[in-house]
Structure formats: C-alpha cells, structure tokens
C-alpha cells in the first residue's frame, strides 16, 4: 500500500501521532463495509465526505480455474443494482458469476415441490451465485478509485472513546508500524465487522441470540451431470441441503458441472460427516441429494461452522450504527444474509446523503433513528420467516408433513402467488 493511500488524500488530515478526523469511519472492508464506502463516494452528494475503512485482515485470496471460494452469495437483483451503481458489477462479471434461471425446492419426507422459473416473472435470471472473494476484490478495486476514501489495512480497533468534542467519537487502533496514526475521530462510526463485531462489543450493544443446534458444511463439488443453471434445495429431517450452480471457463468450453453446497445438519451429524473420507462423503451427499445431478465425482476441502441466530437489540447508539452481520445473522437456508446487509447499506447511504443535502451533522439522532426504523422491522420479519421454515421442515409429525407438502403443491399450482413470492425474494 502506498503512503498516499495510508495517509489519505485530504490536505487537512493531521500527521502522524495525531488524531485523523473523518466524517465516516467504517470498520470492516468485507462485502458490506466496502459496499458502504463505495455507495457514499459514488454519489455526487457524498463527494465531499472523508471516509476511512478499517480492516483487520489481509487481501482476499484469488480463486481461479476449477478452484472456487467455498463461501458464495446468492445475489438478488436488488443487490446487483447496488453493486452496479458503484461500478463493481462489471468487474465481477469479468471474473465469474453464475446466473441461475430456475430453482427447485422439494421435501425429502413427501412429494411436495416448488419450481421457480425466471421466465414466469419476465426476467433473464432469478439471481447470480458469486463467490465472496470475487465481490470483495471488485469492491476493493472500486474503493481504491475514490480519492476521498482511505483504506487502513491491516488495522484492528482497540478502544472506542466517547467524544471529547460534541458530535465526535474516537477510535483507537492497535499500534502498527504500517499506520500513520493509531487514533481516528469521526462524526459517524459504522460497524460492518461481522457477526462477532468488535465495535458492537466495545460499545456494549446487547444482542439476542441462540444456537440453531445445527452446523453448516460448505464446499465445492463436481457432479456427473451439469447443474442446468438451477439452484436446488432439498429439505431433509436433519436440515436443508442446497446445491448452488457455479461455472468456469476451460480451454474448450464453459464447465457447468460445479456447484457450491451448503448442507445444514444437526451438530452431531455434522461431526460424523466431516470425519468421513472424501469418497464416503461424496456417496452420502449423493444419496442426500437423490442423485439429481448424477454421481458426485469430486469434492474440495470441506469447512464447517455452527449456526446461530443473532440480532442486536438496537442497531444504533450515539455516533454508531451496525450494518450487516454485526446487526443480524440468519439461517443460510434462503441465502439472504448478505442481501440483507446490502439493503442495510442502501438505507444508511440514503440517510447519510440526505443529511449531506440538508447540511445536517452525520451523528444527528434523526438520521440514525430513521435507519433503524427502515431496517430493523424488515430484518426481524425475514428472521421470523427463516425460523418458521426451519421449524416447519424440521418437524416430523405426520400431520405437519402432510400440511407442508400440500402447501408446497398448492403454491406451485398458483402462478400469481408463486411469482409474487419469487419477486419479493429477488428484490423486485
């Protein structure tokens, strides 16, 4: 990183050893944090904002060829529009993004199924499956193009101090020879530092959370048959299994035999599956998926993590707001986590830019309260839906199984209602 990037490009920023002041400090340069910085800088009303992005980690890894990032996102149209508005979407497409035109959802304990088709809602696709690292690298490339953004990396937040001057908050960073100073001040501090947010912890912002009792196994697999640009999800008694389509260019053609899997299982079963050899795991996975795409022929390294639902009691505090997983985490069965975070970005961007237009201080209580009102009820609603789905498809009672299968059949037979559901999920 150049000295110019580390020091920022603002002539009035104080030098080494003094507190550098920014209008907005964003902690976390992942998907949500980088998108937040770019969304502010990309709008004319935000051109005068001085923005710092503080990131503890290093550069995201690059995956190429038939090696894929095990973490993927099912981007909605609304998320794609945000990424396009900051110039990141063309960069993502240049690397790789796999559109999916159909979605198949079925119940392992019956005959109920739902088929979603993009043509039924007059769209070219239902969304795109994109690797996390591809999105992050595209956003960071765009972030570096905005002169009003300073990226501080690697840098870890150590303390948050309440303002000595009205309307300012101090952020102390751990000492580093690579940084021009270990003290920042800001009018507004945005925490986009993930589910285990350090900012949320330091600010003593309470959460309500509980374990689902499930682990998620994620990896990339190759199947005997191509994925048909379809997102597949089977609800098993032990938890949902998703196959999400990926694509990559080979020397001769576009290879569509790869899928990213997210297999949510009860924790004890997750340990057993992780202990299997690759061959045994592929056999178990094929059986669980009913061999819809033939045999599973290859599997990459497997990763597992426990699933927890977490929601901040309040998203805001004086001079502070939480975004993305720092504010809320949901079950991955519908792939909505990052999309909810991008909606947080859009809501916060609108509030900050409105403040700039009206010449209001960015820490103004009305701004933060409007952001919380805009996002908290929507996120709680989505979390409730995900919890309902988990409980519904996890129930083993005969009558419940019959009702959910009949409900799926009925929904699949009602095009207007089904299309309304899929449009809502797509962010249209």
C-alpha positions as CSV (number, residue, x, y, z in Angstrom):
1,X,0.0,0.0,0.0
2,X,1.3,3.4,-0.9
3,X,2.0,6.2,1.6
4,X,-0.7,8.2,-0.3
5,X,-3.3,5.5,0.4
6,X,-2.3,5.2,4.0
7,X,-2.3,8.9,4.7
8,X,-5.4,9.6,2.8
9,X,-5.6,12.2,0.0
10,X,-7.0,15.1,2.1
11,X,-4.6,18.0,2.6
12,X,-6.1,18.9,6.0
13,X,-5.6,15.5,7.6
14,X,-3.3,15.8,10.6
15,X,0.0,14.0,10.5
16,X,1.5,11.0,12.3
17,X,0.7,10.7,16.0
18,X,-2.3,13.0,15.9
19,X,-5.9,12.0,15.6
20,X,-7.0,11.9,12.0
21,X,-10.6,13.1,11.5
22,X,-13.0,11.6,9.1
23,X,-16.7,12.2,8.5
24,X,-17.4,8.5,8.4
25,X,-15.2,5.6,9.7
26,X,-16.3,2.1,8.6
27,X,-14.9,-0.9,10.4
28,X,-14.7,-3.9,8.1
29,X,-13.7,-4.0,4.5
30,X,-15.7,-7.1,3.6
31,X,-18.8,-7.2,1.4
32,X,-20.9,-4.8,3.4
33,X,-18.2,-2.4,4.6
34,X,-16.6,-1.9,1.2
35,X,-20.0,-1.5,-0.4
36,X,-21.0,1.1,2.2
37,X,-17.8,3.2,1.5
38,X,-18.3,2.9,-2.3
39,X,-22.0,3.7,-2.1
40,X,-21.3,7.0,-0.3
41,X,-18.4,8.0,-2.5
42,X,-20.2,7.2,-5.8
43,X,-22.9,9.7,-5.3
44,X,-22.4,13.4,-6.0
45,X,-23.9,14.4,-2.7
46,X,-21.2,12.3,-0.9
47,X,-18.2,13.5,-2.9
48,X,-17.1,15.8,-0.1
49,X,-17.2,13.1,2.6
50,X,-13.9,12.0,4.1
51,X,-14.2,8.2,4.7
52,X,-11.9,5.8,6.4
53,X,-12.3,2.0,6.1
54,X,-10.5,0.0,8.8
55,X,-9.8,-3.7,8.0
56,X,-8.1,-6.2,10.3
57,X,-7.5,-8.9,7.6
58,X,-5.3,-9.1,4.6
59,X,-6.1,-9.1,0.9
60,X,-8.8,-11.6,-0.1
61,X,-7.5,-14.7,-1.8
62,X,-7.9,-15.1,-5.6
63,X,-9.5,-18.4,-6.8
64,X,-9.1,-19.4,-10.5
65,X,-9.8,-22.2,-12.8
66,X,-11.6,-25.1,-11.1
67,X,-10.8,-23.8,-7.7
68,X,-13.6,-21.9,-6.1
69,X,-14.1,-19.9,-2.9
70,X,-16.2,-22.1,-0.5
71,X,-18.1,-19.1,0.5
72,X,-20.7,-17.9,-2.0
73,X,-23.6,-15.5,-2.2
74,X,-26.9,-15.8,-4.0
75,X,-27.2,-12.2,-5.1
76,X,-30.7,-10.8,-5.7
77,X,-31.5,-8.2,-8.3
78,X,-31.5,-5.5,-5.6
79,X,-28.0,-6.4,-4.6
80,X,-26.8,-6.5,-8.2
81,X,-28.2,-3.0,-8.7
82,X,-26.3,-1.7,-5.7
83,X,-23.0,-3.3,-7.0
84,X,-23.7,-1.9,-10.4
85,X,-24.3,1.6,-9.1
86,X,-20.7,1.7,-7.6
87,X,-19.1,0.1,-10.7
88,X,-18.4,-3.3,-9.1
89,X,-20.8,-5.4,-11.1
90,X,-18.9,-5.3,-14.5
91,X,-15.7,-6.3,-12.6
92,X,-17.5,-9.2,-11.0
93,X,-18.8,-10.4,-14.4
94,X,-15.3,-10.1,-15.9
95,X,-14.1,-12.7,-13.3
96,X,-17.0,-15.0,-12.9
97,X,-20.6,-15.0,-11.8
98,X,-23.1,-17.8,-12.5
99,X,-26.7,-16.8,-13.3
100,X,-29.4,-19.2,-12.2
101,X,-32.6,-19.3,-14.2
102,X,-34.6,-21.9,-12.1
103,X,-34.9,-23.1,-8.6
104,X,-36.1,-26.5,-7.4
105,X,-37.3,-27.0,-3.9
106,X,-38.6,-30.3,-2.6
107,X,-39.3,-32.1,0.7
108,X,-37.5,-35.3,1.5
109,X,-40.4,-36.5,3.5
110,X,-43.1,-36.4,0.9
111,X,-44.0,-35.4,-2.7
112,X,-44.3,-31.6,-2.3
113,X,-42.1,-29.5,-4.5
114,X,-41.9,-26.0,-5.9
115,X,-40.3,-24.9,-9.2
116,X,-39.4,-21.3,-9.8
117,X,-38.7,-20.1,-13.4
118,X,-37.3,-16.7,-14.3
119,X,-39.4,-16.7,-17.5
120,X,-42.5,-16.7,-15.4
121,X,-41.5,-13.3,-13.9
122,X,-40.1,-11.9,-17.2
123,X,-36.5,-11.8,-16.0
124,X,-33.3,-13.2,-17.6
125,X,-32.5,-15.0,-14.4
126,X,-33.5,-15.3,-10.8
127,X,-30.2,-14.1,-9.5
128,X,-26.5,-14.9,-9.6
129,X,-24.2,-17.2,-7.5
130,X,-21.0,-15.3,-6.9
131,X,-18.0,-16.2,-4.7
132,X,-17.5,-13.8,-1.7
133,X,-13.9,-13.2,-2.7
134,X,-14.9,-12.1,-6.2
135,X,-17.3,-9.5,-4.9
136,X,-14.9,-8.3,-2.2
137,X,-12.0,-7.8,-4.7
138,X,-14.2,-6.0,-7.1
139,X,-15.4,-3.6,-4.4
140,X,-11.9,-3.0,-3.1
141,X,-10.8,-2.2,-6.7
142,X,-13.6,0.4,-6.9
143,X,-12.8,1.7,-3.4
144,X,-9.3,2.5,-4.4
145,X,-10.6,4.6,-7.3
146,X,-12.3,7.1,-4.9
147,X,-9.8,9.7,-3.6
148,X,-12.0,10.6,-0.6
149,X,-11.6,7.0,0.8
150,X,-8.7,6.0,3.0
151,X,-8.2,2.2,3.5
152,X,-6.3,1.3,6.7
153,X,-5.1,-2.3,6.5
154,X,-4.2,-4.2,8.5
155,X,-5.7,-2.3,11.4
156,X,-7.6,-3.5,14.4
157,X,-9.9,-1.5,16.6
158,X,-8.7,-1.5,20.3
159,X,-10.9,1.0,22.0
160,X,-13.8,3.4,21.4
161,X,-13.8,6.6,23.4
162,X,-16.8,8.8,23.8
163,X,-16.4,12.2,22.2
164,X,-14.4,14.9,23.9
165,X,-16.0,17.4,21.5
166,X,-19.7,17.2,20.7
167,X,-20.5,15.0,17.8
168,X,-17.2,13.2,17.5
169,X,-16.3,9.7,18.5
170,X,-12.7,8.5,18.9
171,X,-11.4,5.1,17.6
172,X,-8.1,3.8,18.9
173,X,-6.3,1.3,16.8
174,X,-3.8,-1.3,17.9
175,X,-0.2,0.0,17.3
176,X,1.2,-0.8,13.9
177,X,4.3,0.5,12.0
178,X,2.2,0.4,8.8
179,X,-0.3,3.0,10.0
180,X,0.2,6.8,10.1
181,X,-1.6,7.1,13.5
182,X,-3.4,4.9,15.9
183,X,-6.2,7.4,16.7
184,X,-9.1,8.4,14.5
185,X,-12.1,10.7,15.2
186,X,-15.3,10.5,13.3
187,X,-18.8,12.0,13.2
188,X,-20.2,8.6,12.5
189,X,-18.8,5.1,13.1
190,X,-20.3,2.3,11.1
191,X,-19.7,-1.3,12.2
192,X,-19.6,-3.8,9.4
193,X,-17.1,-6.1,11.1
194,X,-19.2,-9.3,11.1
195,X,-21.1,-11.5,13.4
196,X,-18.5,-11.2,16.2
197,X,-18.3,-7.4,15.9
198,X,-15.6,-5.8,18.0
199,X,-17.3,-2.4,17.7
200,X,-20.6,-3.9,19.0
201,X,-18.7,-5.4,21.9
202,X,-16.8,-2.3,22.8
203,X,-20.0,-0.2,22.6
204,X,-21.8,-2.7,24.9
205,X,-24.6,-3.1,22.4
206,X,-26.7,-6.0,23.5
207,X,-27.8,-8.9,21.3
208,X,-30.5,-11.6,21.4
209,X,-29.1,-14.8,20.1
210,X,-29.4,-18.6,20.3
211,X,-27.9,-21.7,18.6
212,X,-29.9,-23.5,16.0
213,X,-28.2,-26.7,17.1
214,X,-27.1,-27.1,13.5
215,X,-23.7,-26.9,11.7
216,X,-23.3,-25.8,8.1
217,X,-21.0,-27.8,5.9
218,X,-19.8,-25.8,2.9
219,X,-17.6,-27.0,0.0
220,X,-17.5,-27.2,-3.8
221,X,-18.4,-30.4,-5.7
222,X,-18.4,-31.6,-9.3
223,X,-21.3,-33.7,-10.5
224,X,-21.7,-36.2,-13.3
225,X,-24.4,-34.0,-14.9
226,X,-24.4,-30.2,-15.5
227,X,-26.3,-28.2,-13.0
228,X,-28.7,-26.7,-15.6
229,X,-28.3,-23.2,-14.2
230,X,-30.6,-24.3,-11.4
231,X,-30.4,-23.7,-7.6
232,X,-31.5,-26.9,-5.9
233,X,-32.7,-27.2,-2.3
234,X,-33.9,-30.4,-0.6
235,X,-35.4,-30.2,2.9
236,X,-34.2,-33.2,4.9
237,X,-35.3,-34.1,8.5
238,X,-31.7,-33.3,9.6
239,X,-31.7,-29.9,7.8
240,X,-31.8,-28.3,4.3
241,X,-29.2,-29.1,1.6
242,X,-28.6,-26.6,-1.2
243,X,-26.7,-27.1,-4.5
244,X,-25.8,-23.7,-6.0
245,X,-24.6,-23.5,-9.5
246,X,-21.1,-22.4,-10.4
247,X,-19.3,-22.0,-13.8
248,X,-15.8,-21.7,-15.0
249,X,-14.1,-21.4,-18.4
250,X,-11.9,-24.3,-19.5
251,X,-9.7,-24.5,-22.5
252,X,-12.5,-25.8,-24.7
253,X,-15.9,-24.8,-23.1
254,X,-17.9,-23.4,-20.3
255,X,-17.9,-26.0,-17.5
256,X,-21.2,-26.1,-15.7
257,X,-20.7,-29.3,-13.6
258,X,-19.6,-27.5,-10.4
259,X,-21.8,-26.5,-7.5
260,X,-21.3,-24.9,-4.2
261,X,-23.1,-26.8,-1.4
262,X,-24.4,-25.6,1.9
263,X,-25.6,-28.6,4.0
264,X,-27.2,-27.6,7.3
265,X,-27.3,-30.6,9.6
266,X,-27.7,-31.3,13.3
267,X,-24.4,-30.7,15.0
268,X,-23.8,-34.4,15.9
269,X,-24.4,-35.5,12.3
270,X,-22.2,-32.7,11.1
271,X,-19.2,-34.1,13.1
272,X,-19.8,-37.5,11.6
273,X,-20.0,-36.2,8.0
274,X,-16.8,-34.1,8.5
275,X,-15.0,-37.2,9.7
276,X,-15.8,-39.2,6.5
277,X,-13.3,-39.7,3.8
278,X,-13.9,-37.8,0.6
279,X,-15.3,-40.9,-1.2
280,X,-17.6,-41.7,1.6
281,X,-18.7,-38.1,1.9
282,X,-19.5,-37.9,-1.8
283,X,-21.6,-41.0,-1.5
284,X,-23.5,-39.7,1.5
285,X,-24.0,-36.3,-0.3
286,X,-25.3,-38.0,-3.5
287,X,-27.8,-40.0,-1.5
288,X,-29.0,-37.0,0.4
289,X,-29.4,-35.1,-2.9
290,X,-31.2,-38.1,-4.5
291,X,-28.6,-38.0,-7.3
292,X,-30.5,-35.3,-9.1
293,X,-27.3,-34.4,-11.0
294,X,-25.9,-37.9,-11.1
295,X,-22.9,-39.0,-9.0
296,X,-20.8,-36.5,-7.1
297,X,-17.4,-37.1,-8.7
298,X,-15.2,-34.5,-6.9
299,X,-15.2,-32.6,-3.6
300,X,-13.0,-29.8,-2.5
301,X,-11.9,-29.2,1.1
302,X,-14.8,-29.1,3.5
303,X,-15.5,-26.4,6.0
304,X,-18.0,-26.3,8.9
305,X,-19.3,-23.6,11.2
306,X,-22.0,-23.6,13.9
307,X,-25.3,-21.8,13.0
308,X,-26.6,-19.1,15.4
309,X,-29.3,-16.6,15.0
310,X,-28.3,-13.2,16.4
311,X,-30.0,-9.8,16.4
312,X,-28.9,-6.6,18.0
313,X,-31.4,-5.1,20.4
314,X,-30.6,-1.7,18.9
315,X,-28.7,-1.0,15.7
316,X,-27.8,2.5,16.8
317,X,-26.1,4.4,19.6
318,X,-24.7,7.9,19.8
319,X,-22.4,8.2,16.7
320,X,-22.6,4.5,16.0
321,X,-24.6,2.2,13.7
322,X,-24.4,-1.5,13.0
323,X,-24.6,-2.9,9.5
324,X,-24.9,-6.5,8.1
325,X,-23.9,-9.4,10.3
326,X,-22.8,-7.0,13.0
327,X,-26.6,-6.2,13.4
328,X,-28.2,-9.5,12.4
329,X,-27.4,-13.1,11.3
330,X,-29.9,-15.5,9.9
331,X,-30.1,-19.2,8.9
332,X,-28.5,-19.7,5.5
333,X,-31.3,-21.8,4.1
334,X,-32.6,-18.9,1.8
335,X,-29.2,-17.3,1.2
336,X,-30.5,-13.9,2.4
337,X,-27.7,-12.9,4.8
338,X,-25.5,-10.7,2.6
339,X,-28.6,-9.4,0.7
340,X,-30.0,-8.1,3.9
341,X,-26.6,-6.5,4.6
342,X,-26.7,-4.7,1.2
343,X,-30.2,-3.4,2.0
344,X,-28.7,-2.0,5.2
345,X,-26.1,-0.3,3.1
346,X,-28.8,1.3,0.8
347,X,-30.8,2.5,3.8
348,X,-27.8,4.0,5.5
349,X,-26.5,5.6,2.3
350,X,-29.8,7.3,1.7
351,X,-29.9,8.7,5.2
352,X,-26.3,10.0,5.1
353,X,-26.7,11.6,1.7
354,X,-30.0,13.2,2.8
355,X,-28.1,14.7,5.7
356,X,-25.4,16.0,3.4
357,X,-28.1,17.6,1.2
358,X,-29.8,19.2,4.2
359,X,-26.5,20.1,5.9
360,X,-27.3,18.1,9.0
361,X,-24.5,16.6,11.2
362,X,-24.0,12.9,10.4
363,X,-24.4,12.0,14.0
364,X,-27.9,13.6,14.1
365,X,-30.2,11.3,16.1
366,X,-33.0,11.6,13.5
367,X,-30.7,10.1,10.8
368,X,-29.8,7.1,12.9
369,X,-33.4,6.5,14.1
370,X,-34.7,6.6,10.5
371,X,-32.1,4.0,9.5
372,X,-33.1,1.7,12.4
373,X,-36.8,2.1,11.6
374,X,-36.2,1.3,8.0
375,X,-34.2,-1.9,8.6
376,X,-35.0,-3.4,11.9
377,X,-38.6,-4.4,11.2
378,X,-37.7,-5.8,7.8
379,X,-34.7,-7.8,9.2
380,X,-36.8,-9.2,12.1
381,X,-39.5,-10.2,9.6
382,X,-37.0,-12.1,7.5
383,X,-35.5,-13.8,10.6
384,X,-39.0,-14.8,11.6
385,X,-39.7,-16.3,8.2
386,X,-36.4,-18.3,8.3
387,X,-37.1,-19.6,11.8
388,X,-40.6,-20.6,10.7
389,X,-39.2,-22.5,7.7
390,X,-36.6,-24.2,9.8
391,X,-39.3,-25.4,12.3
392,X,-41.8,-26.3,9.7
393,X,-39.4,-28.5,7.7
394,X,-37.7,-29.9,10.8
395,X,-41.0,-31.2,12.2
396,X,-41.5,-35.0,11.9
397,X,-45.2,-35.2,12.9
398,X,-47.3,-36.9,10.2
399,X,-49.9,-34.1,10.0
400,X,-47.3,-31.4,9.8
401,X,-45.5,-33.3,7.0
402,X,-48.8,-33.7,5.1
403,X,-49.6,-30.0,5.5
404,X,-46.3,-28.7,4.3
405,X,-46.3,-31.0,1.3
406,X,-49.8,-30.0,0.4
407,X,-48.8,-26.3,0.9
408,X,-45.9,-26.7,-1.5
409,X,-48.1,-28.3,-4.1
410,X,-50.8,-25.6,-3.8
411,X,-48.2,-22.8,-4.0
412,X,-46.7,-24.4,-7.1
413,X,-50.1,-24.6,-8.7
414,X,-50.9,-20.9,-8.1
415,X,-48.7,-18.9,-10.6
416,X,-49.7,-15.4,-9.4
417,X,-48.9,-16.2,-5.7
418,X,-45.8,-18.1,-6.6
419,X,-44.5,-15.3,-8.8
420,X,-45.3,-12.7,-6.1
421,X,-43.2,-14.8,-3.7
422,X,-40.2,-15.0,-6.0
423,X,-40.3,-11.3,-6.9
424,X,-40.1,-10.5,-3.3
425,X,-37.2,-12.8,-2.8
426,X,-35.4,-11.3,-5.9
427,X,-35.8,-7.7,-4.5
428,X,-38.0,-6.7,-7.5
